[in-house]
Amino acid sequence: RLRWSRRMIRTLANPIGRELGRFDSRTWLYAAITFHIACALVLGAVASHPYDLAALTGPAEAWLRWGFSPLYNWKFGLDYTALAVLAQMLRAFLASVGVPGVIAVHIAWKLPLIAADLLTAGAIYRLALRLAPSRAVPLASLWLVNPVLLWVSAGHGQIESLALLCVFGALVLALEGRLFIAGVVTGLGVGIEYFPIAVLLATFLWWRGGYLKGRHPFVGFGAGLTLALLLCFAPSLIDPIGRQGLVGGLLFSGGYSGTATPSLLTVWAWLGYGEARFWPIAFGIAGIGAFVVAWRNVTRGPGVVPLFLSFTLTISVLLDANSLTLFALIGAAALFLLAVVVDVPPLAMVLVPSAGIATYLVFLDNGFSTANAFFYDDWASTGAQLWQVPISERAAVFLGFVFSLGLIATVVLSLAQLGKATRAQWGAATLTGTVVCLLLVAWASQPSIWKSAASSAPTADIPDFATYIAIRQG
């Protein structure tokens, strides 16, 4: 019986071992999906930046409580408003069945963000199948074990993952010939963040190169994009309160509000921010130059377009003087777009964006808060005692340089095509990402946090909601 049992174990284990030994096996992708969901559920229930969560969910809550215009949502479109309202409805349902109020709003707000991360992995997989089939599974899997992705969506609770889903999803839809839907998805992405508009130029380049199906593919894309943009922004433009928020958001994003904080992630940090005010001009010149180069070379293959998009996202982070730390995720997306065309060092795809996001953890709110604010503000009234996280401006500046210089160096070395990524390199990157993700989960699993969370009332609200709403006009 013992010999028979051993034979059975070997029979079952050998195929599994062979599957795990192949990085192009979808077993790795299924494992990464399971891992990401498990980590996100732990982190998502109790972590957030309370002020940002109040800013993101506040307009919908103010509408439901007092009838204040839900369109006053600071540059975002109607699709974002609908998302916020639906999240508040789910929050109310969870609270009605006894879920603590702050946990309820965390879960309700973050479930779409976590779902977007998973769907983006699927879009990366399908895009890579067309352009780099051997890297499809490793890229999609590495996306899901990337600690930057986990932290921005499930930890901080920010919406960059929704915009990135629209970017990757629209690219896949365009190549599959569903141009009208690709245009709609692009427009919905612009309603979340503005950078998905770059997909318009990408689709135009593919059309010019003859890679799109149909008689008038670009017309279909343009019709879908126009319809989505009208749906997203026409209500805010008509509504006086919505128009005020939209204009204010545009001014802030362009750096003309006078309230921007110098970003550690940008190239201007190397120059003491002296010429940072000229960043829109620098971005425009670099973007036009990239488009001209792509236009002249697009007939060489469809991979020219992801290269163009990768460069566009890279300079949008490095040249925008107001780049938030969370935009390190956009830098990560730029590297993944690059990797569907050329070999990119897998470890750099994890470490470079992680350095960018780490600047926030060691120097939160310019040193006025520690990283424990992601938990402590929510649960402080219950006496939670958390692990101490050091504050260091010097470390934050160094990590910012690691991010910006590392991003540039990774792009240059990858385009030079100095070598092909080995299985050991993919394994090292996967292991590194997994370990950092588990560290984040361990941080979010401190018993005092969960004890405090479980003891709070279903009617509890995030601490910064009242303060945030009090400063808004109306």
C-alpha positions in Angstrom: 0.0 0.0 0.0 2.9 2.4 0.8 4.5 1.7 -2.6 1.2 2.2 -4.3 0.7 5.5 -2.5 4.1 6.7 -3.5 3.4 5.8 -7.2 0.1 7.7 -7.1 1.8 10.8 -5.5 4.5 10.8 -8.2 1.9 10.3 -10.9 -0.1 13.3 -9.7 2.9 15.5 -8.9 4.9 15.0 -12.1 2.4 16.8 -14.4 1.9 19.5 -11.8 5.7 19.9 -11.5 6.1 20.0 -15.3 3.4 22.7 -15.5 5.0 24.8 -12.8 8.3 24.5 -14.4 7.0 26.1 -17.6 6.5 29.8 -17.3 4.2 29.8 -20.4 1.8 27.4 -18.6 -1.5 28.9 -17.7 -1.2 27.1 -14.3 1.0 30.1 -13.3 -1.7 32.5 -14.4 -4.4 30.7 -12.4 -2.1 30.7 -9.3 -1.4 34.4 -9.8 -5.2 35.1 -10.0 -5.9 33.2 -6.8 -3.0 34.9 -5.0 -4.0 38.4 -6.0 -7.6 37.9 -5.0 -6.6 36.5 -1.6 -4.1 39.4 -0.9 -6.5 42.1 -2.2 -9.4 40.9 0.1 -7.2 41.1 3.2 -5.7 44.5 2.3 -8.8 46.0 0.9 -11.1 45.5 3.9 -9.1 47.7 6.3 -6.6 49.9 4.4 -7.0 53.3 2.6 -5.9 56.8 2.7 -8.9 58.2 4.6 -8.8 61.7 3.1 -8.5 60.3 -0.5 -11.3 57.8 0.2 -13.5 60.6 1.5 -12.6 62.7 -1.6 -13.5 59.8 -4.0 -16.7 58.7 -2.3 -17.8 62.0 -0.9 -19.8 63.5 -3.8 -22.0 60.4 -4.1 -22.5 60.3 -0.3 -23.4 64.0 -0.2 -26.0 63.4 -2.9 -27.5 60.5 -1.1 -27.6 62.3 2.2 -28.5 65.9 1.3 -29.3 66.0 -2.4 -26.1 67.9 -3.3 -25.1 67.6 -7.0 -23.2 64.3 -7.5 -21.6 65.9 -10.6 -19.3 68.0 -8.4 -16.6 65.4 -8.7 -13.4 67.2 -9.7 -12.6 66.4 -13.4 -14.2 63.0 -13.5 -17.0 61.9 -15.9 -20.5 60.6 -15.4 -19.2 57.0 -15.5 -17.2 57.7 -12.4 -20.3 59.2 -10.7 -22.2 56.1 -11.5 -19.5 54.0 -10.0 -19.4 56.0 -6.8 -23.2 55.9 -6.5 -23.3 52.1 -7.0 -20.5 51.7 -4.4 -22.5 53.7 -1.9 -25.5 51.5 -2.6 -23.5 48.3 -1.9 -22.0 50.0 1.2 -25.5 50.7 2.5 -26.5 47.0 1.9 -23.4 45.7 3.6 -24.0 48.0 6.6 -27.7 46.9 6.8 -26.6 43.3 7.4 -24.2 44.3 10.2 -20.9 44.9 8.4 -18.9 47.7 10.2 -19.4 50.9 8.3 -15.8 51.7 7.4 -15.2 48.1 6.3 -18.4 48.4 4.2 -17.2 51.4 2.3 -13.8 49.9 1.8 -15.2 46.7 0.3 -17.9 48.5 -1.7 -15.4 50.9 -3.3 -12.6 48.5 -3.9 -14.4 45.5 -5.4 -14.5 47.2 -8.9 -10.9 48.2 -8.6 -9.8 44.6 -7.8 -12.0 43.3 -10.6 -10.3 45.9 -13.0 -6.9 44.5 -12.0 -7.9 41.0 -12.9 -9.5 42.0 -16.2 -6.4 44.0 -17.1 -4.3 40.8 -16.6 -6.6 39.1 -19.1 -6.2 42.0 -21.5 -2.4 41.9 -21.2 -2.6 38.1 -21.9 -4.7 38.6 -25.0 -2.6 41.4 -26.3 0.6 39.5 -25.7 -0.8 36.4 -27.5 -0.9 38.5 -30.7 2.4 40.2 -30.3 4.6 38.0 -28.0 2.9 34.7 -27.4 5.7 33.2 -25.4 5.5 36.0 -22.9 1.7 36.1 -22.6 1.4 34.0 -19.4 4.5 35.4 -17.6 3.4 39.0 -18.3 -0.2 38.5 -17.1 1.0 36.6 -14.0 3.7 39.1 -13.1 1.0 41.9 -13.4 -1.0 40.2 -10.7 1.9 39.7 -8.3 3.1 43.2 -8.7 3.0 45.0 -5.3 2.4 48.4 -6.9 -0.9 47.1 -8.4 -2.0 45.5 -5.2 -1.3 48.6 -3.1 -2.8 51.3 -5.4 -6.1 49.4 -5.8 -6.6 47.3 -2.7 -4.5 49.3 -0.3 -4.8 53.0 -1.2 -8.1 52.6 -3.0 -7.3 54.7 -6.0 -8.8 54.5 -9.5 -5.8 54.3 -11.8 -6.6 50.6 -12.3 -9.9 51.4 -14.0 -8.2 53.8 -16.5 -5.5 51.2 -17.3 -8.1 48.5 -17.9 -9.7 50.8 -20.5 -6.3 51.3 -22.1 -5.4 47.6 -22.4 -9.0 46.6 -23.1 -9.4 49.1 -25.9 -6.2 48.0 -27.6 -7.3 44.4 -27.6 -10.8 45.3 -28.9 -9.3 47.4 -31.7 -7.0 44.6 -32.9 -10.0 42.2 -32.8 -11.9 44.5 -35.1 -14.5 45.8 -32.5 -13.7 49.4 -33.2 -16.9 51.0 -32.0 -16.7 49.3 -28.6 -13.0 50.1 -28.4 -13.9 53.8 -28.8 -16.5 53.6 -26.1 -14.1 51.9 -23.7 -11.5 54.6 -24.5 -14.0 57.4 -23.8 -15.1 55.7 -20.5 -11.4 55.6 -19.5 -11.1 59.3 -20.1 -14.0 59.8 -17.8 -11.8 58.2 -15.1 -8.4 59.7 -16.0 -7.3 61.6 -19.0 -4.3 59.6 -20.2 -6.4 56.9 -22.0 -7.0 59.4 -24.7 -3.6 58.3 -26.0 -5.4 55.2 -27.4 -7.0 57.5 -30.0 -3.5 58.1 -31.5 -2.6 54.4 -31.1 -5.7 53.4 -33.1 -5.0 56.0 -35.7 -1.5 54.6 -36.1 -2.8 51.0 -36.5 -5.3 52.2 -39.1 -2.5 53.9 -41.0 -0.5 50.7 -40.9 -3.4 48.6 -42.2 -3.8 46.4 -39.1 -7.5 47.1 -38.3 -10.4 45.2 -39.8 -13.3 46.6 -41.7 -13.9 49.2 -44.4 -13.9 52.3 -42.2 -12.5 51.1 -38.9 -11.3 54.5 -37.6 -14.7 56.0 -38.2 -16.3 53.4 -36.0 -13.7 54.0 -33.3 -14.3 57.8 -33.5 -18.1 57.4 -33.3 -17.7 55.2 -30.1 -15.2 57.6 -28.5 -17.4 60.7 -29.3 -20.5 59.0 -27.8 -18.7 58.0 -24.6 -17.1 61.5 -24.1 -20.5 63.2 -24.6 -22.0 60.8 -22.1 -19.2 61.3 -19.6 -18.8 65.1 -19.7 -21.9 66.7 -21.2 -23.9 66.5 -17.9 -21.0 68.2 -16.0 -20.7 70.9 -18.6 -24.4 71.7 -18.4 -24.6 71.6 -14.6 -23.1 74.8 -13.0 -21.7 72.9 -10.0 -20.4 70.1 -12.2 -18.7 72.6 -14.5 -16.9 74.2 -11.6 -15.5 70.8 -10.5 -14.5 69.9 -14.0 -12.7 73.1 -14.6 -11.0 73.0 -11.2 -9.8 69.5 -11.9 -8.4 70.4 -15.3 -6.5 73.4 -13.8 -5.0 71.2 -11.1 -4.0 68.4 -13.6 -2.4 71.0 -15.8 -0.5 72.5 -12.8 -2.2 75.9 -13.0 -4.1 75.7 -9.7 -1.2 77.0 -7.6 -1.6 74.1 -5.0 0.5 71.4 -6.6 3.2 69.7 -4.6 6.5 68.9 -6.3 6.7 65.3 -7.3 9.6 63.1 -6.3 8.9 60.8 -9.3 9.6 63.3 -12.1 12.8 64.4 -13.9 12.3 67.9 -12.4 13.3 66.5 -9.1 16.9 66.2 -10.5 16.8 69.9 -11.4 15.4 71.3 -8.2 12.0 71.9 -9.8 13.4 75.1 -11.3 11.9 74.7 -14.8 9.0 72.5 -13.8 6.4 75.0 -14.9 7.3 74.3 -18.5 6.3 70.7 -18.3 3.3 70.9 -20.6 5.5 72.3 -23.4 8.2 69.6 -22.8 5.5 66.9 -22.8 3.9 68.3 -26.0 7.2 68.3 -27.8 8.2 64.8 -26.7 4.7 63.4 -27.5 4.7 65.0 -31.0 8.2 63.6 -31.7 7.1 60.1 -30.6 4.0 60.2 -32.8 6.0 61.3 -35.8 8.5 58.5 -35.3 5.7 56.0 -34.9 3.9 57.3 -38.0 7.0 56.8 -40.1 7.7 53.3 -38.8 4.2 51.9 -38.3 4.4 49.7 -41.4 7.2 47.7 -39.8 4.7 45.9 -37.6 1.8 46.4 -35.2 4.3 46.4 -32.3 5.2 50.0 -33.1 2.0 51.1 -31.5 2.5 49.6 -28.0 6.0 51.1 -28.2 4.5 54.5 -28.8 2.0 54.1 -26.0 4.7 52.9 -23.6 6.8 56.0 -24.4 3.7 58.2 -24.0 2.8 56.8 -20.6 6.5 57.0 -19.5 6.9 60.7 -20.3 3.4 61.4 -18.8 4.8 60.3 -15.4 8.3 61.7 -15.7 7.5 65.1 -17.2 4.3 65.9 -15.4 5.4 68.1 -12.5 2.3 67.1 -10.5 2.8 63.3 -10.9 1.3 61.7 -7.8 3.1 58.8 -6.2 0.3 56.6 -7.3 1.3 57.2 -10.9 4.1 54.7 -10.4 1.4 52.2 -11.5 1.2 54.1 -14.8 5.0 53.6 -15.1 4.5 49.9 -14.5 1.9 49.8 -17.2 4.3 51.5 -19.6 6.9 48.7 -18.9 4.3 46.0 -19.5 3.3 47.6 -22.8 7.0 47.7 -23.8 7.3 44.0 -22.8 4.7 42.8 -25.3 7.1 44.0 -28.0 10.6 43.5 -26.7 12.2 41.7 -23.8 12.1 43.8 -20.6 14.1 42.7 -17.5 11.3 41.1 -15.4 12.8 42.2 -12.0 12.8 45.8 -13.2 9.1 45.5 -13.9 8.6 44.9 -10.2 11.3 46.8 -8.4 11.2 50.1 -10.4 7.5 50.8 -9.8 7.8 49.6 -6.2 10.5 52.2 -5.6 8.1 54.8 -6.8 5.2 53.8 -4.5 7.6 53.3 -1.6 8.3 57.1 -1.5 4.8 57.5 -0.2 5.1 54.9 2.5 8.3 56.5 4.0 7.2 60.1 3.5 3.4 60.3 3.5 1.8 63.7 3.2 5.3 65.2 3.0 6.2 63.8 6.4 3.2 65.0 8.2 1.8 61.4 8.5 3.3 58.0 8.7 2.3 55.1 6.6 0.2 53.8 9.5 -2.3 56.6 8.5 -3.6 54.1 6.0 -5.0 52.1 8.9 -4.7 54.3 12.0 -7.0 57.1 11.0 -9.8 54.7 10.5 -9.4 52.7 13.7 -7.6 55.2 16.1 -10.8 55.9 18.1 -10.8 52.2 19.1 -7.2 52.3 20.5 -5.5 50.3 17.8 -1.7 50.0 18.3 0.2 49.5 15.0 3.7 48.7 14.0 5.8 51.8 13.6 6.9 52.9 10.1 9.9 55.2 9.8 9.7 58.6 8.3 12.6 59.7 6.1 12.7 62.5 3.5 16.1 61.4 2.4 15.0 57.9 1.7 11.9 59.2 -0.2 14.1 61.4 -2.4 16.5 58.4 -3.1 13.6 56.1 -4.0 12.2 58.8 -6.3 15.5 58.9 -8.1 15.5 55.1 -8.3 12.1 55.2 -9.9 12.7 57.9 -12.5 16.3 56.8 -13.4 15.3 53.1 -13.3 12.3 53.7 -15.6 14.5 55.5 -18.2 17.3 52.9 -17.9 14.9 50.0 -18.2 13.3 51.4 -21.4 16.7 52.2 -23.0 18.2 48.8 -22.2 15.1 46.9 -23.4 15.0 48.8 -26.7 18.7 47.9 -27.1 17.6 44.2 -27.0 20.8 43.1 -25.2 19.4 39.8 -24.2 16.4 37.6 -23.6 14.8 37.2 -20.2 15.6 33.7 -18.8 13.3 31.5 -16.7 15.5 32.3 -13.7 14.9 36.0 -14.2 11.1 35.5 -14.5 11.2 33.3 -11.3 13.2 36.0 -9.4 10.7 38.7 -10.4 7.8 36.5 -9.4 9.3 35.6 -6.1 10.2 39.2 -5.3 6.7 40.5 -6.1 5.1 37.7 -4.1 7.3 38.4 -1.0 6.5 42.1 -1.1 2.8 41.5 -1.5 2.9 39.1 1.4 4.6 41.8 3.5 1.8 44.2 2.7 -0.7 41.5 3.7 1.1 40.9 7.0 1.0 44.6 7.7 -2.8 44.6 7.1 -3.3 41.5 9.2 -2.2 43.0 12.5 -4.7 41.8 15.1 -5.3 45.2 16.5 -6.6 46.5 13.2 -9.1 43.7 12.7 -10.2 43.8 16.3 -10.9 47.5 16.0 -12.6 47.0 12.6 -14.9 44.3 13.9 -15.9 46.4 16.9 -16.9 49.4 15.0 -20.6 50.2 14.3 -22.3 49.7 11.0 -23.1 53.4 11.0 -19.4 54.4 11.4 -17.9 56.6 8.6 -14.4 57.3 7.4 -13.0 60.0 9.7 -12.2 62.6 7.0 -15.7 62.6 5.4 -17.2 65.4 7.5 -14.0 67.6 7.2 -13.8 67.0 3.5 -17.5 67.8 2.8 -17.3 70.9 5.1 -14.8 72.6 2.7 -16.8 72.0 -0.4 -19.0 74.8 -1.7 -22.7 74.2 -1.2 
